[in-house]
């Protein structure tokens, strides 16, 4: 049993397992932030744009209803009527697009903060005046043609 516990401890303490656990936890927290952004910020704005109409309640009744009209999906379900809930499908597509947009904006902002400084270009190599080969900046003779070099 002791060997099993030691092996389990070694497995858990591996860097990639711990990193994955941290990623899952942060991903869950980030998911809550994105869900709140979509539900609490974007969706009210979309509701304003659609004139206050909620697409969740769009549905079509399937089968013969004998002239009955249902005001909501819940009312139709209570009556035992089958419904085609295309409004929920539209809402899911809108949610997906808004979540994808939110993640895109977030990643774009993070990339802006992480913008890597471009390395300064290396200075041009000093060239021998005679053979045009590269020489060290402090060289007094060219290692290629042995010519004396002017001081830089």
NORLINVEN-V718501 format. One record per pair of residues at least 24 apart in sequence whose ideal C-beta (glycine too) atoms are under 10 Angstrom apart, sorted by sequence separation. I is the first residue (numbers start at 1). J is the second residue. If there is no record, write none. Layout:
i | j
I | J
I | J
This chain:
i | j
59 | 83
60 | 84
59 | 84
60 | 85
58 | 84
59 | 85
60 | 86
126 | 152
58 | 85
59 | 86
60 | 87
57 | 85
58 | 86
59 | 87
56 | 85
58 | 87
59 | 88
57 | 87
58 | 88
55 | 86
56 | 87
57 | 88
58 | 89
55 | 87
56 | 88
58 | 90
54 | 87
55 | 88
58 | 91
53 | 87
55 | 89
56 | 90
57 | 91
55 | 90
56 | 91
55 | 91
56 | 92
54 | 91
55 | 93
55 | 94
46 | 91
43 | 91
46 | 94
43 | 94
42 | 94
43 | 95
46 | 98
42 | 95
45 | 98
42 | 97
43 | 98
38 | 94
39 | 95
42 | 98
38 | 95
41 | 98
42 | 99
38 | 96
38 | 97
39 | 98
42 | 101
35 | 95
38 | 98
42 | 102
37 | 98
38 | 99
41 | 102
37 | 99
35 | 98
38 | 101
34 | 98
35 | 99
37 | 101
38 | 102
34 | 99
37 | 102
34 | 100
36 | 102
37 | 103
34 | 101
35 | 102
31 | 99
34 | 102
37 | 105
33 | 102
34 | 103
37 | 106
30 | 102
31 | 103
34 | 106
30 | 103
33 | 106
30 | 106
